[in-house]
Amino acid sequence: MKQASTAAAAAPRKRISLWKTFARDWQLWVMILPAALYILIFCYGPMYGLQLAFRDYNFSKGITGGDWVGFKYFIQYFQSPMFFPTIRDTFVIAFFSLICGFPIPIILAIAINAVKGARWKRTVQTVVYLPYFISTVVLVAMLQILLSPTTGVLSNALRTVGLVGEKTNLLGDPSAFVPVYVISGIWQSAGWNSIIFIAALAAVDGQLYDAAKVDGANRWQQVWHVELPAILPTIIILLIMNMGGILSVGFEKTYLMQNSMNKGVSEVISTYVYNVGLKSSQFSFGSAVGLFNTVVNFVFLVLANQISRRVANISLV
């Protein structure tokens, strides 16, 4: 009897066909269908136009009618005087956005999770979520009003405490562009990005807190030894995904904040693609620059995923 059960356990399992899986779980497939169609149409469909980066585009011949030129436009970008400035500006903005912006939602989630009253917790969550629903155009318009060198409330307050000079224009000063971009981005998105961390903290077993209190742990020790280890997998996964967009600095906000005075530090890859590829009608060159940007993001994503797998045994796949 024991040998029979052992043989049955060792027997290979039958592989269920895709059709049987669909017939069994058709409700789940129907639920995922809109998302799959969205990805196919708007993510994979436009990839057909990537061949523009390798062709000499001609309006009369269409996308596939231009002569094949290989890596001509990639080499042109690498040799152009704007290669280093666009890479530098993009990396600087992305680096400080990640270093300063990524920990804030974690800290905010821990702080909200520590609020005792349910009514106060809902109020705080609502207040910190609201800025996310402000459009980028409205946000930049608010910055132009608040940071106006003459009538801006924030600029006058900073001038009063001596943080800025009398005639400093924060939206035109190249040294102030990155801080304004990063701080406004944190204000707008920190609350929304904290949602997933709040959900992860809500799943922490309450017995862990009780055990920590029995061992004499104070509030900070509970955060360090209970809450942070519980949400560490979520932190690592989101960090890996953010690394995949290290060069994808927001085009809309950067372009709207850009002016003739700060263009030396605000010309990122996305705005350069727009200015050269679309406004100057150099579609093949713009496609090559955009594809280079995507490839670099993909490399960073793979590297971050591999490092996380080796160090923390946590990865996307």
Residue pairs with C-beta under 8 A, 6 or more apart in sequence:
16 24
22 29
48 63
49 63
49 287
50 287
50 291
51 63
51 64
52 63
52 66
52 283
52 284
52 287
53 73
53 74
53 284
53 287
53 288
53 290
53 291
54 68
54 69
54 70
54 71
54 73
54 288
55 63
55 64
55 66
55 67
55 68
55 69
55 284
56 66
56 67
56 68
56 69
56 72
56 284
57 63
57 66
57 283
57 284
58 65
58 66
66 284
69 284
73 284
73 285
73 287
73 288
73 289
74 288
74 292
76 285
76 288
77 83
77 285
77 288
77 289
77 292
82 267
82 272
85 264
85 267
86 267
86 268
86 269
86 272
87 269
89 265
89 266
89 267
89 268
90 247
90 249
90 268
90 269
90 270
91 246
91 247
92 178
92 265
93 178
93 181
93 182
93 249
93 254
93 268
94 246
94 247
94 248
94 249
95 246
96 178
96 182
97 181
97 182
97 185
97 249
98 242
98 243
98 246
100 182
100 186
101 182
101 185
101 186
101 189
101 190
102 238
102 239
102 242
104 186
104 190
105 189
105 190
105 191
105 193
105 194
105 197
106 194
106 197
106 231
106 235
108 128
108 190
108 191
108 194
108 197
109 194
109 197
109 198
109 200
109 201
109 231
110 197
110 201
110 223
110 227
112 121
112 124
112 125
112 128
112 194
112 198
113 198
113 201
113 202
113 227
114 219
115 121
115 124
125 191
125 198
127 191
128 190
128 191
128 194
129 191
129 192
129 195
130 191
131 187
131 188
131 189
131 191
132 188
132 189
132 191
132 192
134 142
134 188
136 250
136 252
136 253
136 256
137 252
137 256
139 184
139 188
139 253
140 253
140 256
140 257
143 171
143 180
143 184
143 257
144 171
145 151
145 152
146 152
146 153
146 154
146 155
147 154
147 155
147 170
147 171
147 180
148 155
149 155
149 167
149 168
149 169
149 170
152 170
155 164
155 168
155 170
158 164
158 170
159 165
159 166
159 168
164 170
164 176
168 176
169 261
170 176
170 180
171 177
171 180
171 257
171 259
171 262
172 259
172 261
172 262
173 261
173 262
174 261
174 262
174 264
174 265
177 257
177 262
177 265
177 266
178 265
180 257
181 253
181 254
181 257
185 250
185 253
196 234
196 238
197 231
197 234
197 235
200 230
200 231
200 234
201 227
201 230
201 231
203 230
204 226
204 227
204 230
208 226
208 230
209 222
209 226
212 221
212 222
212 225
212 226
213 222
217 225
217 226
232 312
232 314
233 314
236 308
236 312
236 314
237 314
237 316
239 304
239 308
240 301
240 304
240 305
240 308
240 315
240 316
241 301
241 316
243 300
243 301
243 303
243 304
244 297
244 298
244 300
244 301
244 304
245 297
246 296
246 297
246 300
247 269
247 293
247 296
247 297
247 300
248 270
248 293
248 297
249 268
249 269
249 270
250 270
251 268
251 270
251 271
251 274
254 266
254 268
254 270
254 271
255 270
255 271
255 274
257 266
258 266
258 267
258 271
267 275
269 289
269 290
269 293
270 293
272 289
273 286
273 289
273 290
273 293
274 286
276 282
276 285
276 286
276 289
277 283
277 285
277 286
277 287
277 289
277 290
278 286
305 315
305 316
305 317
306 315
308 314
308 315
309 315
